[in-house]
Amino acid sequence: MKYIFNKVLDQQDLKLSKKLISSYKKRLEKEILDRSMKLRMPQIKFEEIINNNNELINLKKALKDLETESDPHSKV
């Protein structure tokens, strides 16, 4: 019983982590977009900035890792 309870908590923690990281990633992308628009940068340039931003790359990797970690737990 305790094992199942811990699995449920783990699953909830994973969902919350994914939600928070995803939300932060979207806000960061929006901030880059807004600043790029203010500077009147070409679309290609700010897409390049978003695709090469280290923090966004790390956030995408973290989301992917959380997704793969949650897959085995979803079979409980």
N, C-alpha and C positions, 0 to 999 in steps of 0.2 A: 504493500500500500504506500509506504513512504517513497519507494522507488518511482512509482507512477506520479506521485505528487511532485517530486523533484523534476521529473520529465516535463510536467505541465508548466512548472515555474520556468524551467530552462526555455521551453518553447515561447512562453510569454516574454521572457527577457530578450530572446532572439527577435521576436516580432517588434518589440519596442525599440531595440537597437537599430533594426533595419529602418523603422519609421523615422527615427531621429536623424540617422545618417542621411537618409534620402531627402528629408526636409532641408537639412543643412546644405546638401549638394545643390538642390534646386535654388535655394536663396543665394548661394555663391555664384551660380551660373547667371541668375537674374542680375546680381550686382555687376558682374563683368559686362553683361549685355547693356545694362543701363549706362554704365560709365562709357562704354564704347559708343553708344548712341550719342551721348553728350559731346564726345570728342569727334563725332562724325566719321568714325572709322568705317572702312569698307567691311561688308559682311564677312568676306573671306578672312580678313585679319582677325576679327573677334572670334570667329569659329576656330581659327588656328590657336588663339590664346586659350580658349576653353579646352580644346583637345590636348594642349601641351602643358596645361597648368598642373604642377606637381600635386597640389592639394586635391584637386578634382580627380586626378589619376589615383591617388591613394584612397579617396572616398569610394570610387568605383570598384577598386580592388577589395576594399572592406565589405562593400555590399555583396560582391560576388562570393567572398569567403563566407559571409553569414548565410547566404543562400545555399551554398553547398553544405554548410554545417547543419542547416535546418532540415535538409532533405532526409537524412536518416532518422531524425527525431519525429518526423511527421508520420512515420509508420507505426507509432506507438498506439 
